[in-house]
Amino acid sequence: MKIAVIGAGAFGSWTAFHLQSKGHDVTLYDRHGSGNPKSSSGGESRMIRGIYGNNQQYIEWTTRSLELWKSYQLEWEEELFVKTGILWMFSQADDFARNSLTFLEQVNWTVDELTKNETKNRFSQINVSDIHTLFYEPDAGFLRANHACKVVTDQFQKLGGIYIEKSINRPVEPSCIETEDGTQIEADHYIFACGPWMKNLFPEKLGNKINPTRQEVFFFDTPQQFQMDSMPMWADFGDVFHYGIPGSKYHGFKIANDTRGESFDPETGNREPSEKGRKKAMDYATYRFPELAGRKITDARVCQYEDTPDEHFIIDRNPDADNIWLVCGGSGHGFKMGPAIGEAVAQMVTGQNPINPFFALSRFDS
Ligand SMILES: Cc1cc2nc3c(=O)[nH]c(=O)nc-3n(C[C@H](O)[C@H](O)[C@H](O)COP(=O)(O)OP(=O)(O)OC[C@H]3O[C@@H](n4cnc5c(N)ncnc54)[C@H](O)[C@@H]3O)c2cc1C
C-alpha cells in the first residue's frame, strides 16, 4: 500500500518505520524536521516508567515499547534508552502507584516499595520529610527524545522509506492532501501525526479536543550527588506534580512542573522561560534537594503538551474520510509509547486490528 505519514515526531516516525518494515511504500513528511525544537518530541530527554494508575493499556504499551526501544538500540547501535530507575514520592494518596502493582507484576515490571529510612540511606540528597510512601522502579530510565526521532527517521529511510521536509496544507477537502507548494499527494492512506498542530489542521474534528499548553523545563548545574550514577529519576506527587531526571552527559539536573500552563501555539508561542517559572523551580529544588540551594539554572526550555479532554491519546480515522487517520493527543506522556503506538497504528491502518475504542473519537460523544 502507498501511505503518507505527516509529522515525524515520536508518533509519526515510529508509525512510518513500522509500516515501511512491513513492506509498504511510505513517505514521511515534516515541516520543521524530525524531533525539531518546536515539536512536543523536542528536547533531550523523556521518561519511561511503568506506574500508570489502573490503566492496563498504557502499562502494556509501555512494556512493549521498552522492549522495542532496547532491542532497536542494540540493532542500530545507537543509545536511545538510558536506565536510571525512578523513585516515586507520595505526600498524598498513592493510588496512582498502588493501582498499577498487579498489572505491573503480570508483565514482570519490578516495583519495590521503600521505607523512608531505606530511601534516606540510599538517596540522602532527597528530602523525604513530608513524604508518606515511596516506590522504586529499578528498570525505568530516560529516552533521548529528539535524537531518537532522528534515528528512527534515518532507519525508516534505510528501509527504503522516503522522508521529505515540507509542510502539508490543511486538508480543505478530505480527499485532497497537498504539500505547501500545492503538489497533490497520492496515497491509499494518510496518517496525520502532527502533535499540537492537529488542532489547526483539523479544526472541526479536533479544535476542541486538542489543547496545547505551555510547559517550562529547567536544568540545574549538577554536583556529583545529582548525577545519574548517584540518584534515579523521580516523580513527586503532592499538591503539585513535579518530576525530573538526574544529570548525565546529555543534560543537567532536570526539573519540570506538570501543572498545565496557558494555551500555546506551537508555531508562534513565546519560548522564553518566565522569571516566575525560574523562581518556582528554584524554590522547589531547594526544598526537595537541599544541596541544590544556590546552584544556577544553566538551561531552560519551553515545550508544549497537547492535551485531550481526558488526557488519553486519539487514534482513529477521520469521521469524514476513511483513509485519513488522526494519531495525536500525547497529553504530556506519549513519548515513551512511540514504538507501541506506531506498531498499533500500522496494524489498524492495514486492517490487521480494529480501532481500539479507548482511543476513538467517539468516546467524546455523549
Ligand atoms: C516538557 C515535556 C515533558 C514531557 N515528558 C514526557 C515524559 O517524560 N515521558 C513521555 O512519555 N512523554 C513526555 N512528554 C510528552 C511527549 O513528549 C509527547 O506526547 C510526544 O512527544 C508527542 O509526539 P507527537 O509525535 O504526537 O508530536 P510532535 O513531536 O509534536 O510531532 C509532530 C510533528 O508534526 C510536524 N508537523 C506539524 N504540522 C505539520 C504539517 N502541516 N506538515 C508537516 N509536518 C507537520 C511537526 O514539525 C512535528 O515534528 C512530554 C512533553 C513535554 C512538552
The ligand as an SDF file (V2000), in Angstrom:
LIG
                    3D

 53 58  0  0  0  0  0  0  0  0999 V2000
    8.0150   19.2570   28.7270 C   0  0  0  0  0  0  0  0  0  0  0  0
    7.5040   17.9290   28.2880 C   0  0  0  0  0  0  0  0  0  0  0  0
    7.8250   16.7910   29.0200 C   0  0  0  0  0  0  0  0  0  0  0  0
    7.3330   15.5560   28.6270 C   0  0  0  0  0  0  0  0  0  0  0  0
    7.7200   14.4600   29.3360 N   0  0  0  0  0  0  0  0  0  0  0  0
    7.3750   13.2320   28.8830 C   0  0  0  0  0  0  0  0  0  0  0  0
    7.9210   12.0840   29.5040 C   0  0  0  0  0  0  0  0  0  0  0  0
    8.7280   12.1870   30.4510 O   0  0  0  0  0  0  0  0  0  0  0  0
    7.5640   10.8680   29.0190 N   0  0  0  0  0  0  0  0  0  0  0  0
    6.7150   10.7370   27.9710 C   0  0  0  0  0  0  0  0  0  0  0  0
    6.4300    9.6040   27.6070 O   0  0  0  0  0  0  0  0  0  0  0  0
    6.1830   11.8130   27.3540 N   0  0  0  0  0  0  0  0  0  0  0  0
    6.5110   13.0570   27.7790 C   0  0  0  0  0  0  0  0  0  0  0  0
    6.0290   14.1650   27.1490 N   0  0  0  0  0  0  0  0  0  0  0  0
    5.0390   14.0120   26.0730 C   0  0  0  0  0  0  0  0  0  0  0  0
    5.6450   13.6010   24.7540 C   0  0  0  0  0  0  0  0  0  0  0  0
    6.8410   14.3130   24.5130 O   0  0  0  0  0  0  0  0  0  0  0  0
    4.6250   13.8160   23.6240 C   0  0  0  0  0  0  0  0  0  0  0  0
    3.4320   13.1270   23.9590 O   0  0  0  0  0  0  0  0  0  0  0  0
    5.1310   13.2650   22.2960 C   0  0  0  0  0  0  0  0  0  0  0  0
    6.4240   13.7330   22.0190 O   0  0  0  0  0  0  0  0  0  0  0  0
    4.1700   13.6770   21.1740 C   0  0  0  0  0  0  0  0  0  0  0  0
    4.7310   13.2940   19.9380 O   0  0  0  0  0  0  0  0  0  0  0  0
    3.9510   13.5560   18.5790 P   0  0  0  0  0  0  0  0  0  0  0  0
    4.6830   12.8050   17.5410 O   0  0  0  0  0  0  0  0  0  0  0  0
    2.4960   13.3180   18.7460 O   0  0  0  0  0  0  0  0  0  0  0  0
    4.0550   15.1440   18.3320 O   0  0  0  0  0  0  0  0  0  0  0  0
    5.3050   16.0500   17.8950 P   0  0  0  0  0  0  0  0  0  0  0  0
    6.5450   15.5840   18.4990 O   0  0  0  0  0  0  0  0  0  0  0  0
    4.9150   17.4720   18.1270 O   0  0  0  0  0  0  0  0  0  0  0  0
    5.4390   15.8070   16.3320 O   0  0  0  0  0  0  0  0  0  0  0  0
    4.5720   16.4060   15.4070 C   0  0  0  0  0  0  0  0  0  0  0  0
    5.3950   16.7350   14.1580 C   0  0  0  0  0  0  0  0  0  0  0  0
    4.4980   17.1780   13.1350 O   0  0  0  0  0  0  0  0  0  0  0  0
    5.1510   18.1500   12.3700 C   0  0  0  0  0  0  0  0  0  0  0  0
    4.1260   18.9320   11.6710 N   0  0  0  0  0  0  0  0  0  0  0  0
    3.1910   19.7310   12.2250 C   0  0  0  0  0  0  0  0  0  0  0  0
    2.3870   20.2480   11.2910 N   0  0  0  0  0  0  0  0  0  0  0  0
    2.8310   19.7600   10.1020 C   0  0  0  0  0  0  0  0  0  0  0  0
    2.4050   19.9350    8.7570 C   0  0  0  0  0  0  0  0  0  0  0  0
    1.3540   20.7020    8.4410 N   0  0  0  0  0  0  0  0  0  0  0  0
    3.0950   19.3080    7.7710 N   0  0  0  0  0  0  0  0  0  0  0  0
    4.1750   18.5130    8.0730 C   0  0  0  0  0  0  0  0  0  0  0  0
    4.6030   18.3220    9.3310 N   0  0  0  0  0  0  0  0  0  0  0  0
    3.9440   18.9290   10.3370 C   0  0  0  0  0  0  0  0  0  0  0  0
    5.9450   18.9570   13.3970 C   0  0  0  0  0  0  0  0  0  0  0  0
    7.0270   19.6650   12.8120 O   0  0  0  0  0  0  0  0  0  0  0  0
    6.3890   17.8750   14.3680 C   0  0  0  0  0  0  0  0  0  0  0  0
    7.6990   17.4180   14.1090 O   0  0  0  0  0  0  0  0  0  0  0  0
    6.4900   15.4320   27.4980 C   0  0  0  0  0  0  0  0  0  0  0  0
    6.1740   16.5740   26.7560 C   0  0  0  0  0  0  0  0  0  0  0  0
    6.6830   17.8040   27.1250 C   0  0  0  0  0  0  0  0  0  0  0  0
    6.3540   19.0040   26.2920 C   0  0  0  0  0  0  0  0  0  0  0  0
  1  2  1  0
  2  3  1  0
  2 52  2  0
  3  4  2  0
  4  5  1  0
  4 50  1  0
  5  6  2  0
  6  7  1  0
  6 13  1  0
  7  8  2  0
  7  9  1  0
  9 10  1  0
 10 11  2  0
 10 12  1  0
 12 13  2  0
 13 14  1  0
 14 15  1  0
 14 50  1  0
 15 16  1  0
 16 17  1  0
 16 18  1  0
 18 19  1  0
 18 20  1  0
 20 21  1  0
 20 22  1  0
 22 23  1  0
 23 24  1  0
 24 25  2  0
 24 26  1  0
 24 27  1  0
 27 28  1  0
 28 29  2  0
 28 30  1  0
 28 31  1  0
 31 32  1  0
 32 33  1  0
 33 34  1  0
 33 48  1  0
 34 35  1  0
 35 36  1  0
 35 46  1  0
 36 37  1  0
 36 45  1  0
 37 38  2  0
 38 39  1  0
 39 40  1  0
 39 45  2  0
 40 41  1  0
 40 42  2  0
 42 43  1  0
 43 44  2  0
 44 45  1  0
 46 47  1  0
 46 48  1  0
 48 49  1  0
 50 51  2  0
 51 52  1  0
 52 53  1  0
M  END
$$$$
